[in-house]
Amino acid sequence: MFIDDKDPDSYYVAMGSINGDPELPLAHHIHVDSKAPWHEITDDLKQHDRDPFQND
Protein backbone atom coordinates (compact mmCIF):
# COMPACT_ATOMS: atom_id res chain seq x y z
CA MET A 1 0.00 0.00 0.00
CA PHE A 2 1.20 3.50 -0.66
CA ILE A 3 -0.08 7.06 -0.56
CA ASP A 4 0.61 9.51 -3.38
CA ASP A 5 1.87 12.84 -2.02
CA LYS A 6 -0.21 14.61 -4.70
CA ASP A 7 -3.40 12.89 -3.49
CA PRO A 8 -2.99 12.16 0.25
CA ASP A 9 -6.69 11.26 0.65
CA SER A 10 -6.31 8.17 -1.58
CA TYR A 11 -4.66 4.84 -0.76
CA TYR A 12 -3.30 2.51 -3.44
CA VAL A 13 -3.17 -1.25 -2.88
CA ALA A 14 -1.67 -3.79 -5.30
CA MET A 15 -4.48 -6.19 -6.20
CA GLY A 16 -2.03 -9.09 -6.14
CA SER A 17 -1.68 -8.62 -2.39
CA ILE A 18 -5.37 -9.26 -1.71
CA ASN A 19 -6.53 -12.80 -0.86
CA GLY A 20 -9.99 -13.82 -1.98
CA ASP A 21 -12.59 -11.82 -3.89
CA PRO A 22 -12.76 -8.18 -2.78
CA GLU A 23 -16.13 -7.78 -4.61
CA LEU A 24 -15.10 -4.55 -6.34
CA PRO A 25 -17.36 -3.10 -9.02
CA LEU A 26 -16.24 -3.46 -12.64
CA ALA A 27 -15.45 -0.06 -14.13
CA HIS A 28 -12.76 0.15 -16.85
CA HIS A 29 -10.41 -1.73 -19.16
CA ILE A 30 -6.99 -0.06 -19.24
CA HIS A 31 -4.07 -0.46 -21.66
CA VAL A 32 -6.38 -1.91 -24.34
CA ASP A 33 -3.96 -0.73 -27.03
CA SER A 34 -1.52 -3.43 -25.88
CA LYS A 35 -3.96 -6.31 -25.37
CA ALA A 36 -3.37 -9.58 -27.21
CA PRO A 37 -4.96 -9.54 -30.68
CA TRP A 38 -6.94 -12.69 -29.87
CA HIS A 39 -8.42 -11.19 -26.69
CA GLU A 40 -11.89 -9.83 -27.41
CA ILE A 41 -13.52 -7.38 -25.00
CA THR A 42 -17.23 -8.11 -25.13
CA ASP A 43 -18.68 -5.94 -22.37
CA ASP A 44 -19.72 -2.28 -22.31
CA LEU A 45 -17.09 -1.05 -19.84
CA LYS A 46 -15.06 2.03 -20.75
CA GLN A 47 -11.85 1.24 -22.64
CA HIS A 48 -8.65 3.28 -22.32
CA ASP A 49 -5.39 3.01 -24.25
CA ARG A 50 -3.49 4.01 -21.11
CA ASP A 51 -4.22 4.32 -17.41
CA PRO A 52 -6.81 7.13 -17.15
CA PHE A 53 -5.93 7.73 -13.51
CA GLN A 54 -2.20 8.23 -14.02
CA ASN A 55 -1.05 11.82 -13.70
CA ASP A 56 1.36 12.83 -16.44
MODELLER restraints for C-alpha pairs under 7 A, 6 or more apart:
rsr = mdl.restraints
at = mdl.atoms
rsr.add(forms.Gaussian(group=physical.xy_distance, feature=features.Distance(at['CA:1:A'], at['CA:11:A']), mean=6.76, stdev=0.5))
rsr.add(forms.Gaussian(group=physical.xy_distance, feature=features.Distance(at['CA:1:A'], at['CA:12:A']), mean=5.39, stdev=0.5))
rsr.add(forms.Gaussian(group=physical.xy_distance, feature=features.Distance(at['CA:1:A'], at['CA:13:A']), mean=4.46, stdev=0.5))
rsr.add(forms.Gaussian(group=physical.xy_distance, feature=features.Distance(at['CA:1:A'], at['CA:14:A']), mean=6.73, stdev=0.5))
rsr.add(forms.Gaussian(group=physical.xy_distance, feature=features.Distance(at['CA:2:A'], at['CA:11:A']), mean=6.01, stdev=0.5))
rsr.add(forms.Gaussian(group=physical.xy_distance, feature=features.Distance(at['CA:2:A'], at['CA:12:A']), mean=5.38, stdev=0.5))
rsr.add(forms.Gaussian(group=physical.xy_distance, feature=features.Distance(at['CA:2:A'], at['CA:13:A']), mean=6.82, stdev=0.5))
rsr.add(forms.Gaussian(group=physical.xy_distance, feature=features.Distance(at['CA:3:A'], at['CA:10:A']), mean=6.41, stdev=0.5))
rsr.add(forms.Gaussian(group=physical.xy_distance, feature=features.Distance(at['CA:3:A'], at['CA:11:A']), mean=5.09, stdev=0.5))
rsr.add(forms.Gaussian(group=physical.xy_distance, feature=features.Distance(at['CA:3:A'], at['CA:12:A']), mean=6.28, stdev=0.5))
rsr.add(forms.Gaussian(group=physical.xy_distance, feature=features.Distance(at['CA:27:A'], at['CA:45:A']), mean=6.02, stdev=0.5))
rsr.add(forms.Gaussian(group=physical.xy_distance, feature=features.Distance(at['CA:27:A'], at['CA:46:A']), mean=6.95, stdev=0.5))
rsr.add(forms.Gaussian(group=physical.xy_distance, feature=features.Distance(at['CA:28:A'], at['CA:45:A']), mean=5.40, stdev=0.5))
rsr.add(forms.Gaussian(group=physical.xy_distance, feature=features.Distance(at['CA:28:A'], at['CA:46:A']), mean=4.90, stdev=0.5))
rsr.add(forms.Gaussian(group=physical.xy_distance, feature=features.Distance(at['CA:28:A'], at['CA:47:A']), mean=5.96, stdev=0.5))
rsr.add(forms.Gaussian(group=physical.xy_distance, feature=features.Distance(at['CA:29:A'], at['CA:45:A']), mean=6.75, stdev=0.5))
rsr.add(forms.Gaussian(group=physical.xy_distance, feature=features.Distance(at['CA:29:A'], at['CA:46:A']), mean=6.18, stdev=0.5))
rsr.add(forms.Gaussian(group=physical.xy_distance, feature=features.Distance(at['CA:29:A'], at['CA:47:A']), mean=4.79, stdev=0.5))
rsr.add(forms.Gaussian(group=physical.xy_distance, feature=features.Distance(at['CA:29:A'], at['CA:48:A']), mean=6.17, stdev=0.5))
rsr.add(forms.Gaussian(group=physical.xy_distance, feature=features.Distance(at['CA:30:A'], at['CA:47:A']), mean=6.07, stdev=0.5))
rsr.add(forms.Gaussian(group=physical.xy_distance, feature=features.Distance(at['CA:30:A'], at['CA:48:A']), mean=4.84, stdev=0.5))
rsr.add(forms.Gaussian(group=physical.xy_distance, feature=features.Distance(at['CA:30:A'], at['CA:49:A']), mean=6.09, stdev=0.5))
rsr.add(forms.Gaussian(group=physical.xy_distance, feature=features.Distance(at['CA:30:A'], at['CA:50:A']), mean=5.68, stdev=0.5))
rsr.add(forms.Gaussian(group=physical.xy_distance, feature=features.Distance(at['CA:30:A'], at['CA:51:A']), mean=5.49, stdev=0.5))
rsr.add(forms.Gaussian(group=physical.xy_distance, feature=features.Distance(at['CA:31:A'], at['CA:48:A']), mean=5.95, stdev=0.5))
rsr.add(forms.Gaussian(group=physical.xy_distance, feature=features.Distance(at['CA:31:A'], at['CA:49:A']), mean=4.53, stdev=0.5))
rsr.add(forms.Gaussian(group=physical.xy_distance, feature=features.Distance(at['CA:31:A'], at['CA:50:A']), mean=4.54, stdev=0.5))
rsr.add(forms.Gaussian(group=physical.xy_distance, feature=features.Distance(at['CA:31:A'], at['CA:51:A']), mean=6.40, stdev=0.5))
rsr.add(forms.Gaussian(group=physical.xy_distance, feature=features.Distance(at['CA:32:A'], at['CA:47:A']), mean=6.53, stdev=0.5))
rsr.add(forms.Gaussian(group=physical.xy_distance, feature=features.Distance(at['CA:32:A'], at['CA:48:A']), mean=6.01, stdev=0.5))
rsr.add(forms.Gaussian(group=physical.xy_distance, feature=features.Distance(at['CA:32:A'], at['CA:49:A']), mean=5.02, stdev=0.5))
rsr.add(forms.Gaussian(group=physical.xy_distance, feature=features.Distance(at['CA:33:A'], at['CA:49:A']), mean=4.88, stdev=0.5))
